[in-house]
Every structure is written in structure tokens, then in C-alpha cells.
Amino acid sequence: MKKVLLLAIVNFAAVSYSGTIDGSIDKGVRFLLSAQSAEGYWSDRQMPALTALPVWALAKIPEERVSGVTNAVKRGVAYVLSTQRGDGGFYVPKPGRGGSGLGNYNTAVCLSALFESKISPVAPLLKAREYIASSQLTGDDTMAGGFGYDKISRRRYADLSNTGYALDAMRRTESLEEFRGGARRVDVDWDKALAFVENLMKKDGPDAGGAAYNERTPQAGTVTNARNRVHLRAYGSMTYAAVLSMCHAKLDRGDPRVKESLEYCRRNWSVDENPGMGSQGLYYFYDIMARALSASGVEKIGEHEWKKELSAKLISLQKPDGSWYNDNNRFWESDPVLCTSFALLVLQLCR
């Protein structure tokens, strides 16, 4: 009798937990529906990724739960497809800015979102895979294997955030290569990508296992190690980007490199801030954390049940209109469409 009662309590708690998340998701979905433009895009028509993220967040919401979601996804998909260039990338060219409108970033996010929508034709997605694969830096320096914001740039540049998005998109959509028929299959150089990621991981000191954005930009400041050498500090979101990238490179959570990064995450656990960055990039941090821990199959970080703690934190941050936004506008996070899309993606993984 006690066992039956205990099971009933556990089941009730699970239903209550998922029900709370579902309610929060539905409110967020309604906000996104209200924020879509008449032309089908969200936020900024020159940034396709800002439409792709809501499409990605809405793609798995059934119409019977929130009326209008199917039409919103169709309109968003149509708009994103309209931004594809002849080279396969999804972006709006911006001459004079030294690049092509953040082509790598936009294309990686759009490719993932269109794939998850299940309604995009395959041909544009295959072209996008070609664009991303051709954007990977080659050579023998520490930038080799990585990805920057743009395929064409005034300087040789790569960072772990863009690399993480590119690798996630390519692994997520690899099944599409079956549709190329007899053509040569397209992929990235995974060994080079892994080497790029490893180069940004700290080997010793308090940051051991953590990862930096790149080797040039001190996003989280610097630290002097025991050999009196100055290094760029690791921080939370980039460490989770490293974990996700290593998982996509087919390392599992038993690999020493993944284990060391997860140990960094344990030592610096937080759902209140992006460790090392405070409120900067907080919702990106939530999103990359959830995707990395899901990919690695980790249910707990130390004693922390990350799905429960993260979902509870997000629910507590939701605004009365169903949106989320960050008072700190670093990385565009004062945009409620961006933050709400991240939050919904996270809550769906937590559920």
C-alpha cells in the first residue's frame, strides 16, 4: 500500500511539474504569435536568424494546444527561405561592414530551424550545408577548423559560439545527405573542428576544463596562470558550447575532455548568471547549457538536477505578457523575441 501511495505521489509530482512547464510554454508561444510581422518575419528583417529562432521554438507546438501556431511557422519558414542567397547561405548582404551580413551565424541557425520545422523543401537545406562546410577555416594555425560570423571577412577569424552553431547544424541535419543521390556528400572536417575547440579549453588553474570565446577577444577578462602567462578567461556559455561541440564530434561524457569540462560546469554551477559574464548573454547561456547537457546525456551536474532548476528559474523570470527579456542588452538580449525563443527551446528540453 505504501509503495502504491509513493508511486502515486511521484506521478502526481511529475504531472504537476510538466503541467507548470506547459503553461509557461503556452504563454510564451502566444507572445511570439502576437509579435510576428505581417510579412512573416520577427524583430529584424535583415537578420534571418531572428525569425529562424521563433520558428525553431514553435515547430513542435501542436496546433490543438495553441491556435495559429501552424500558420505562424509556415509564414516564418517562407520568410527565411526567401533570404537564401545564390551561394546557399541565409543572410542579407551588408556591403561596407567587412562581411556578408553574419552569413555563418544566420545560416547555421536557419538551417537548424528549417530542418526542425519539417515543412521546408530539402534542396535549400542541402545548399545551406554546402555553405557552412565551405565556411570552415582551413590551414595549420589555431583558427583552423573553426567558424566565424562570415564566410568572407577582412581578417582571419573564428570563435567558439559560431563554431558551436555550425557544428550543431551540420550534425543535426546530416541525414539530409541521403537525398544527394550520387553526388559527393558534404560535411565539415570534424577532426579539425575538435582541434579548434580543444585549443580554447583551459588545461590548468581555476579555469581548467572551461573554454574561452577565442584566443583574441577577452569577453570575460584575463587571468595570469602559475607560469605568469596571461590567458583569456573561460566562462559558462562557451564551456557548454565546447561540451556540445565535443558531443557532436562523437565524444561521449566518459571522454576525459568532456569530463573535465563538465567538472568546470559543476564547480561554476549557476542558473542565476552566466558564470564569468554575469547577466551578459544570459538566455543564450540557458539555451546552450540545455542543449549541451541533453546531448551529453547528463541528468545532474553534481547534486543539481539541471532540468528542474533551469525550468524553475525560467518560469520565475517570465513576464506577465508571456515574454522573456534581459535588461542587459549585450548580444541583443533586450529583444523579447530572441529571449523568448531561447526560453521556449530550453523549456521544451527540460520537459
C-alpha positions as CSV (number, residue, x, y, z in Angstrom):
1,M,0.0,0.0,0.0
2,K,2.9,2.4,0.9
3,K,4.6,1.6,-2.4
4,V,1.4,2.3,-4.4
5,L,1.0,5.6,-2.5
6,L,4.6,6.6,-3.1
7,L,4.3,5.9,-6.8
8,A,1.1,8.0,-6.9
9,I,2.9,10.9,-5.2
10,V,5.8,10.7,-7.6
11,N,3.5,10.5,-10.6
12,F,1.5,13.5,-9.4
13,A,4.7,15.5,-8.9
14,A,5.8,14.6,-12.5
15,V,2.4,15.7,-13.9
16,S,2.4,18.9,-11.9
17,Y,6.0,19.7,-13.0
18,S,5.2,19.1,-16.7
19,G,1.9,21.0,-16.4
20,T,3.7,24.0,-14.9
21,I,6.2,24.0,-17.8
22,D,3.4,23.5,-20.4
23,G,1.6,26.6,-19.0
24,S,4.7,28.7,-19.2
25,I,5.4,27.4,-22.8
26,D,1.9,28.2,-24.0
27,K,2.1,31.8,-22.6
28,G,5.5,32.2,-24.4
29,V,4.0,30.8,-27.6
30,R,1.1,33.3,-27.6
31,F,3.6,36.1,-27.1
32,L,5.6,35.1,-30.2
33,L,2.4,34.7,-32.3
34,S,1.5,38.3,-31.3
35,A,5.0,39.6,-32.2
36,Q,5.2,38.2,-35.8
37,S,5.1,40.8,-38.5
38,A,2.6,40.8,-41.4
39,E,5.4,39.7,-43.7
40,G,6.2,36.7,-41.6
41,Y,9.5,37.8,-40.0
42,W,10.2,38.6,-36.4
43,S,12.3,41.5,-34.9
44,D,14.6,42.4,-37.8
45,R,14.0,41.5,-41.5
46,Q,17.8,41.8,-42.2
47,M,18.6,39.1,-39.6
48,P,17.0,35.8,-40.8
49,A,18.2,34.1,-37.6
50,L,15.9,36.3,-35.5
51,T,13.0,34.7,-37.5
52,A,14.5,31.3,-37.5
53,L,14.8,31.1,-33.7
54,P,11.0,31.6,-33.2
55,V,10.3,29.1,-36.0
56,W,12.5,26.6,-34.2
57,A,10.8,27.3,-30.9
58,L,7.3,27.0,-32.3
59,A,8.0,24.0,-34.6
60,K,7.0,21.3,-32.1
61,I,4.0,23.1,-30.6
62,P,0.8,21.3,-31.8
63,E,-2.0,23.5,-33.2
64,E,-4.5,22.0,-30.9
65,R,-2.6,23.4,-27.9
66,V,-2.2,27.0,-29.3
67,S,-4.3,28.1,-32.2
68,G,-2.5,29.8,-35.0
69,V,1.0,28.3,-34.4
70,T,0.9,26.2,-37.6
71,N,0.3,29.2,-39.8
72,A,2.9,31.3,-38.0
73,V,5.6,28.6,-38.6
74,K,4.6,28.4,-42.3
75,R,4.9,32.1,-42.7
76,G,8.2,32.2,-40.8
77,V,9.6,29.4,-42.9
78,A,8.6,31.1,-46.1
79,Y,10.3,34.3,-45.0
80,V,13.6,32.5,-44.0
81,L,13.6,30.7,-47.4
82,S,13.2,34.0,-49.2
83,T,16.6,35.2,-47.7
84,Q,18.7,32.4,-49.2
85,R,21.5,33.6,-51.5
86,G,22.9,32.0,-54.5
87,D,25.8,30.6,-52.5
88,G,23.4,28.7,-50.3
89,G,23.7,31.0,-47.2
90,F,20.7,32.6,-45.5
91,Y,21.6,36.2,-44.9
92,V,21.1,39.8,-46.1
93,P,24.3,41.2,-47.6
94,K,25.6,44.3,-45.8
95,P,28.4,45.9,-48.0
96,G,30.9,48.0,-46.2
97,R,30.7,46.0,-43.0
98,G,33.6,43.7,-44.0
99,G,31.3,40.7,-44.2
100,S,28.2,39.3,-45.7
101,G,25.6,40.0,-43.0
102,L,26.7,37.5,-40.4
103,G,26.3,34.7,-43.0
104,N,27.7,31.8,-41.0
105,Y,25.7,32.6,-37.9
106,N,22.4,33.3,-39.8
107,T,22.8,30.2,-42.0
108,A,23.6,27.8,-39.1
109,V,20.6,28.9,-37.1
110,C,18.3,29.0,-40.2
111,L,19.4,25.5,-41.3
112,S,18.6,24.0,-37.8
113,A,15.2,25.8,-37.6
114,L,14.1,24.9,-41.1
115,F,15.1,21.3,-40.5
116,E,13.1,21.1,-37.3
117,S,10.1,22.7,-38.9
118,K,9.6,19.5,-41.1
119,I,8.0,21.6,-43.8
120,S,11.0,23.1,-45.6
121,P,11.9,21.6,-49.0
122,V,15.2,19.7,-48.9
123,A,17.1,21.4,-51.7
124,P,17.6,24.7,-49.9
125,L,18.9,22.8,-46.8
126,L,21.4,20.9,-48.8
127,K,22.7,24.2,-50.3
128,A,22.9,25.6,-46.8
129,R,25.0,22.6,-45.7
130,E,27.4,23.4,-48.6
131,Y,27.7,27.0,-47.5
132,I,28.5,26.1,-43.9
133,A,31.0,23.4,-44.9
134,S,32.8,25.8,-47.2
135,S,33.0,28.4,-44.4
136,Q,35.2,26.3,-42.1
137,L,38.6,27.7,-41.9
138,T,41.5,25.6,-43.2
139,G,45.2,25.8,-42.7
140,D,47.6,25.0,-39.8
141,D,47.1,27.8,-37.3
142,T,44.9,27.8,-34.2
143,M,42.0,29.2,-36.1
144,A,41.8,26.2,-38.5
145,G,38.7,24.1,-38.1
146,G,36.7,26.9,-36.6
147,F,34.0,29.2,-37.9
148,G,33.5,33.0,-37.7
149,Y,30.5,35.2,-38.3
150,D,31.0,35.5,-42.0
151,K,32.4,33.3,-44.8
152,I,34.0,36.4,-46.3
153,S,35.9,38.6,-43.8
154,R,38.6,41.2,-43.8
155,R,40.5,39.2,-41.3
156,R,41.0,35.6,-40.4
157,Y,38.7,35.0,-37.5
158,A,36.8,32.2,-35.7
159,D,35.1,31.8,-32.3
160,L,33.5,29.1,-30.3
161,S,30.0,30.4,-30.4
162,N,29.8,30.5,-34.2
163,T,31.6,27.2,-34.4
164,G,29.1,25.6,-31.9
165,Y,26.2,26.8,-34.0
166,A,27.8,25.5,-37.2
167,L,28.6,22.1,-35.8
168,D,25.2,21.7,-34.2
169,A,23.5,22.5,-37.5
170,M,25.7,20.1,-39.5
171,R,25.3,17.2,-37.1
172,R,21.6,17.9,-36.7
173,T,20.9,17.8,-40.4
174,E,23.4,15.1,-41.5
175,S,20.6,12.7,-42.5
176,L,19.7,15.1,-45.4
177,E,22.8,13.9,-47.2
178,E,20.9,10.8,-48.2
179,F,19.0,13.0,-50.6
180,R,22.1,14.0,-52.7
181,G,21.8,10.8,-54.7
182,G,25.1,10.0,-56.4
183,A,26.7,13.3,-55.5
184,R,29.6,13.5,-53.1
185,R,28.3,14.0,-49.6
186,V,29.0,17.3,-47.8
187,D,30.4,17.6,-44.3
188,V,32.8,19.5,-42.2
189,D,36.3,18.4,-41.1
190,W,35.3,17.1,-37.6
191,D,38.9,16.4,-36.6
192,K,39.9,20.0,-37.4
193,A,36.8,21.3,-35.6
194,L,37.6,19.3,-32.5
195,A,41.2,20.6,-32.5
196,F,39.9,24.2,-32.7
197,V,37.6,23.5,-29.7
198,E,40.3,21.8,-27.7
199,N,42.7,24.8,-28.2
200,L,40.2,27.1,-26.5
201,M,39.9,24.8,-23.4
202,K,41.9,25.7,-20.4
203,K,44.3,23.0,-19.2
204,D,45.2,24.1,-15.6
205,G,44.3,26.6,-12.9
206,P,40.8,27.5,-11.6
207,D,39.6,27.6,-15.2
208,A,40.7,24.1,-16.0
209,G,38.1,22.4,-18.3
210,G,36.5,25.7,-19.1
211,A,36.6,27.3,-22.6
212,A,37.1,30.8,-23.9
213,Y,35.3,32.5,-26.8
214,N,38.5,32.6,-28.9
215,E,42.2,33.4,-28.3
216,R,41.9,37.1,-29.1
217,T,38.7,38.6,-27.6
218,P,38.7,38.9,-23.7
219,Q,34.9,38.5,-23.3
220,A,35.3,37.6,-19.6
221,G,38.6,39.3,-18.9
222,T,42.0,37.7,-18.4
223,V,43.8,35.6,-15.8
224,T,47.5,35.0,-15.1
225,N,48.5,31.4,-14.6
226,A,51.2,29.8,-12.5
227,R,53.8,30.3,-15.2
228,N,53.0,34.1,-15.2
229,R,51.3,34.0,-18.6
230,V,48.2,35.9,-19.3
231,H,45.3,33.9,-20.7
232,L,41.7,34.8,-21.7
233,R,39.3,33.6,-19.0
234,A,36.9,30.8,-19.6
235,Y,33.2,31.3,-18.9
236,G,29.9,29.4,-18.7
237,S,28.3,29.6,-22.1
238,M,31.5,28.9,-24.0
239,T,32.2,25.9,-21.8
240,Y,28.8,24.5,-22.6
241,A,29.4,25.3,-26.3
242,A,32.6,23.2,-26.0
243,V,30.7,20.3,-24.5
244,L,28.1,20.4,-27.2
245,S,30.7,20.6,-29.9
246,M,32.6,17.7,-28.5
247,C,29.4,15.6,-28.3
248,H,28.7,16.4,-32.0
249,A,32.3,15.3,-32.7
250,K,31.2,12.0,-31.2
251,L,33.0,12.2,-27.9
252,D,30.8,10.9,-25.0
253,R,30.6,12.0,-21.4
254,G,33.2,9.4,-20.5
255,D,35.8,11.1,-22.6
256,P,38.4,12.9,-20.3
257,R,38.0,16.2,-22.2
258,V,34.2,16.1,-21.8
259,K,34.5,15.0,-18.2
260,E,36.9,17.9,-17.4
261,S,34.5,20.5,-19.0
262,L,31.6,19.1,-17.1
263,E,33.6,19.3,-13.9
264,Y,34.2,23.0,-14.7
265,C,30.4,23.3,-15.0
266,R,29.9,21.6,-11.7
267,R,32.4,24.0,-9.9
268,N,30.8,27.0,-11.5
269,W,27.2,25.9,-11.5
270,S,24.6,28.6,-11.7
271,V,21.2,29.3,-13.2
272,D,21.3,32.9,-11.8
273,E,24.1,34.1,-14.1
274,N,26.3,33.2,-17.0
275,P,29.4,32.2,-14.9
276,G,32.2,34.7,-15.7
277,M,29.8,37.0,-17.6
278,G,27.1,37.8,-15.1
279,S,23.9,38.8,-16.9
280,Q,25.6,39.2,-20.3
281,G,24.2,36.6,-22.8
282,L,22.1,35.0,-20.0
283,Y,19.4,33.5,-22.3
284,Y,22.0,32.2,-24.8
285,F,23.7,30.6,-21.8
286,Y,20.5,28.9,-20.8
287,D,19.9,27.6,-24.3
288,I,23.5,26.3,-24.9
289,M,23.5,24.8,-21.4
290,A,20.3,22.8,-22.1
291,R,21.4,21.6,-25.5
292,A,24.9,20.6,-24.3
293,L,23.6,18.7,-21.2
294,S,20.9,17.0,-23.3
295,A,23.4,16.0,-25.9
296,S,25.8,14.5,-23.3
297,G,23.0,12.6,-21.6
298,V,23.7,14.3,-18.2
299,E,20.8,14.4,-15.7
300,K,22.7,16.0,-12.9
301,I,25.6,18.4,-12.5
302,G,27.0,17.4,-9.1
303,E,23.8,17.4,-7.0
304,H,21.9,19.7,-9.2
305,E,19.0,18.4,-11.3
306,W,19.6,20.8,-14.1
307,K,16.2,20.4,-15.8
308,K,14.2,21.2,-12.7
309,E,16.5,24.1,-11.6
310,L,16.7,25.7,-15.0
311,S,13.0,25.4,-15.8
312,A,12.0,26.8,-12.4
313,K,14.4,29.7,-12.9
314,L,12.9,30.5,-16.4
315,I,9.4,30.3,-15.2
316,S,10.2,32.7,-12.4
317,L,11.6,35.2,-15.0
318,Q,8.7,35.1,-17.4
319,K,6.9,38.5,-17.8
320,P,3.1,38.9,-17.5
321,D,2.7,39.1,-21.3
322,G,4.4,35.7,-21.6
323,S,7.7,37.0,-22.9
324,W,11.3,36.9,-21.5
325,Y,14.0,39.6,-22.0
326,N,17.2,40.6,-20.5
327,D,17.8,44.1,-19.0
328,N,21.4,43.7,-20.2
329,N,21.3,44.3,-23.9
330,R,24.7,42.6,-24.6
331,F,24.3,40.2,-27.6
332,W,20.8,41.8,-28.4
333,E,19.1,40.2,-25.4
334,S,16.8,43.2,-24.7
335,D,14.9,41.8,-27.7
336,P,12.0,39.8,-26.1
337,V,11.6,37.7,-29.3
338,L,15.2,36.5,-29.0
339,C,15.0,35.7,-25.3
340,T,11.5,34.2,-25.5
341,S,12.7,31.9,-28.3
342,F,15.7,30.7,-26.3
343,A,13.5,30.2,-23.2
344,L,10.9,28.1,-25.1
345,L,13.6,25.9,-26.6
346,V,15.0,25.3,-23.1
347,L,11.7,24.6,-21.5
348,Q,10.9,22.0,-24.2
349,L,14.2,20.2,-23.5
350,C,13.5,20.4,-19.7
351,R,10.1,19.0,-20.1
